Amino acid sequence: MSPSKGPRTIDYDDPKYRITPGQQAAASCTGALLTSLIMTPLDVVKIRMQAQQKAANTCFLYCNGLMDHICSCQPTDSKNTWYKRPIHFSGTLDAFIQISRHEGITSLWSGLSPTLVLSIPATICYFVTYEQLRIKLKAKYNSNRLPNEILQQPFWIPLISGASARMVSVSLVSPLELIRTKMQSQKLSYLELGYALKNLVRRDGVKGLWKGIFPTLLRDVPFSGLYWMSYESIKSFMKSDHPSFWHSFISGAISGSIAAMVTVPFDVIKTHQQIEFGTELFNEQGKPIAQKSRTTSVVFRDIYSHYGVRGLYAGLTPRLIKVAPACAIMISSFEYGKVFFNRLANKGLDEPVL
């Protein structure tokens, strides 16, 4: 007698088998914690590599009483410099080594506190909003089908659901994202960070705390739409509503890599805009010069004019190294959590095992 294939045709989006929003939130928390702890060093390296483009375009006036000299902050290979230049990273591995050597290995976890504070509410909001919206759109699309039919899910449902969920979560946590990016772009004390925030609010008002949100949305909204569309398409191809742990892990990595490659230019622009806050220029009397924040289009034009297309993909390697496993950890943890809570609620079912 052949084994029954009934469990594989269960529609887990049906209210009979569906887990609650609270259980969806709990399922997403584990992945958020693991991802933050493991991936923060890669995020620090990515942001430092993107930030050094901006540092390369700055200069200062050196006065020693005998002469005035304009000093460019362009990186140099010379070790005998008479003023401290910013550390130049030639690649991802070099950035790991240089940051650890000059600032200590703990600097690779710079911004971990705001990352944890940011990741948990952002992940809960993101995953729960996505699941709820996807289920509602799927139910509406299949409203004319018979009750015993498996509901269909076209590709545009996860696309719209993922994009909408990301828009909500990004808008809520953008100020924390701003703080985290600044802490990772250079080594700052909390006092220095507070001073930079105070200057930002004084200069741009409270709305300045959402600095960089437009390129963040340009990066994250299409990223999430592409990611969930790819992931749900792979699940559909495997004909499994709850894929195995490793299938989910690999599918998440592939989907995340595709979405990251398409959206990395917006990540570069976002980093440039966000690390600008707290940076001040002074006149010869020592008074700060008012600086106008650059718009997204201006930042894009400046990066392209100085570095070309390559500049728009700065930090691509550490971004891919970070995003692929991060997406894999997040989605596999979430899928496992969904099955775990579903088993608790439906112990009599013969369910597929992750």
Secondary structure, DSSP 8 states (H G I E B T S, - for coil): -----GGGG--TTSTTT---HHHHHHHHHHHHHHHHHHHHHHHHHHHHHHHHHHHTT-EEEEE-SS-EEEEE----S-S--SS------SSHHHHHHHHHHHH-GGGGGTTHHHHHHHHHHHHHHHHHHHHHHHHHHHHHHTTTS-TTS-----THHHHHHHHHHHHHHHHHHHHHHHHHHHHHHS---HHHHHHHHHHHHHHH-GGGGGTTHHHHHHHHHHHHHHHHHHHHHHHHHTT-SS--HHHHHHHHHHHHHHHHHHHHHHHHHHHHHHTTTT--EE-TTS-EE------HHHHHHHHHHHHHHHHHTTTHHHHHHHHHHHHHHHHHHHHHHHHHHHHHH-TTS-----
